[in-house]
Amino acid sequence: MRLSFIIVSLLLWMGGPAYAEENNISEDNAMYKGKKVLVAFFSHTGENYGVGNIEKGNTHIIAEMIAEAAGGDIFEIVPVNAYPKTYNACVEAARKEKDSSARPAVMHDIDVEEYDIVFLGYPNWWGDMPMPVYTFIEKHSWSGKMVVPFCTHEGSGLSRTEKYVADACKGAQVGKGLAVRGTTAQNSREQAKKTVLSWLSGLSF
Ligand SMILES: Cc1cc2nc3c(=O)[nH]c(=O)nc-3n(C[C@H](O)[C@H](O)[C@H](O)COP(=O)(O)O)c2cc1C
């Protein structure tokens, strides 16, 4: 038991610098040194645009890449009432919620206040964040934090969501956001990973 732990630790240690060098990230993640990082995201599974029926959402895939590279904790924003699994029904439900500025209840929570940097991820839904993301944001205090948005989309990019994040996360500084096509996240993961790592290395905190 103890020996296997030592072997696994050794293997991880040996792989670490190579991974960092290969991906142009400093070995000790200096950018994040002494700072607590959270990656909070919403993502939808089921039938989605251009990717068929998916078991892991596009934004979820990007969130994991960020958490791995930045060494952060990860938290999924999950609505109490799940969205329909068929694409058209989901699009319709999301439109109604956006039009009424709904705040759907979300399951679980995390102490955002404990973190210094929060990467906030969501799919672009109707040029906006899905409404449960606002529910999550409005439960917390954001003063003094660095919030960095990222989204997946199928053509609209971030739309105006960087501004919406800045308006909703009162008192936070908002870093430069990342937009990745959902089809790229789902079907071309190496390409998506390169984009994520290059974006991360361009951020300054
Ligand atoms: C309800 C809904 C609305 C959407 N609205 C847009 C949109 O306005 N612009 C866009 O580029 N993509 C839009 N899309 C596509 C999603 O942003 C894209 O498929 C995304 O990668 C889904 O991420 P997820 O798997 O993490 O939920 C929409 C998808 C859904 C389901």
The ligand as an SDF file (V2000), in Angstrom:
LIG
                    3D

 31 33  0  0  0  0  0  0  0  0999 V2000
  -30.4550   26.6450  -25.0190 C   0  0  0  0  0  0  0  0  0  0  0  0
  -29.3060   26.8380  -25.9560 C   0  0  0  0  0  0  0  0  0  0  0  0
  -29.0540   28.0950  -26.4970 C   0  0  0  0  0  0  0  0  0  0  0  0
  -27.9250   28.2990  -27.2900 C   0  0  0  0  0  0  0  0  0  0  0  0
  -27.6830   29.5640  -27.7720 N   0  0  0  0  0  0  0  0  0  0  0  0
  -26.5300   29.7870  -28.4610 C   0  0  0  0  0  0  0  0  0  0  0  0
  -26.2030   31.0940  -28.9120 C   0  0  0  0  0  0  0  0  0  0  0  0
  -26.9340   32.0540  -28.7210 O   0  0  0  0  0  0  0  0  0  0  0  0
  -25.0300   31.2630  -29.5760 N   0  0  0  0  0  0  0  0  0  0  0  0
  -24.1660   30.2140  -29.8100 C   0  0  0  0  0  0  0  0  0  0  0  0
  -23.1170   30.4320  -30.3960 O   0  0  0  0  0  0  0  0  0  0  0  0
  -24.4510   28.9660  -29.3870 N   0  0  0  0  0  0  0  0  0  0  0  0
  -25.6090   28.7220  -28.7270 C   0  0  0  0  0  0  0  0  0  0  0  0
  -25.8960   27.4500  -28.2880 N   0  0  0  0  0  0  0  0  0  0  0  0
  -24.9110   26.3850  -28.4840 C   0  0  0  0  0  0  0  0  0  0  0  0
  -24.1100   26.1590  -27.1980 C   0  0  0  0  0  0  0  0  0  0  0  0
  -23.5420   27.3490  -26.7190 O   0  0  0  0  0  0  0  0  0  0  0  0
  -22.9670   25.1450  -27.4340 C   0  0  0  0  0  0  0  0  0  0  0  0
  -23.4580   23.9700  -27.9860 O   0  0  0  0  0  0  0  0  0  0  0  0
  -22.2080   24.8660  -26.1640 C   0  0  0  0  0  0  0  0  0  0  0  0
  -20.9610   24.2950  -26.4690 O   0  0  0  0  0  0  0  0  0  0  0  0
  -22.9340   23.9320  -25.2180 C   0  0  0  0  0  0  0  0  0  0  0  0
  -22.1220   23.7070  -24.0820 O   0  0  0  0  0  0  0  0  0  0  0  0
  -22.4450   22.6110  -22.9880 P   0  0  0  0  0  0  0  0  0  0  0  0
  -22.3140   21.2550  -23.6280 O   0  0  0  0  0  0  0  0  0  0  0  0
  -21.3880   22.8410  -21.9490 O   0  0  0  0  0  0  0  0  0  0  0  0
  -23.8120   22.8670  -22.4530 O   0  0  0  0  0  0  0  0  0  0  0  0
  -27.0420   27.2170  -27.5530 C   0  0  0  0  0  0  0  0  0  0  0  0
  -27.3450   25.9330  -27.0590 C   0  0  0  0  0  0  0  0  0  0  0  0
  -28.4600   25.7470  -26.2700 C   0  0  0  0  0  0  0  0  0  0  0  0
  -28.7550   24.3720  -25.7330 C   0  0  0  0  0  0  0  0  0  0  0  0
  1  2  1  0
  2  3  1  0
  2 30  2  0
  3  4  2  0
  4  5  1  0
  4 28  1  0
  5  6  2  0
  6  7  1  0
  6 13  1  0
  7  8  2  0
  7  9  1  0
  9 10  1  0
 10 11  2  0
 10 12  1  0
 12 13  2  0
 13 14  1  0
 14 15  1  0
 14 28  1  0
 15 16  1  0
 16 17  1  0
 16 18  1  0
 18 19  1  0
 18 20  1  0
 20 21  1  0
 20 22  1  0
 22 23  1  0
 23 24  1  0
 24 25  2  0
 24 26  1  0
 24 27  1  0
 28 29  2  0
 29 30  1  0
 30 31  1  0
M  END
$$$$
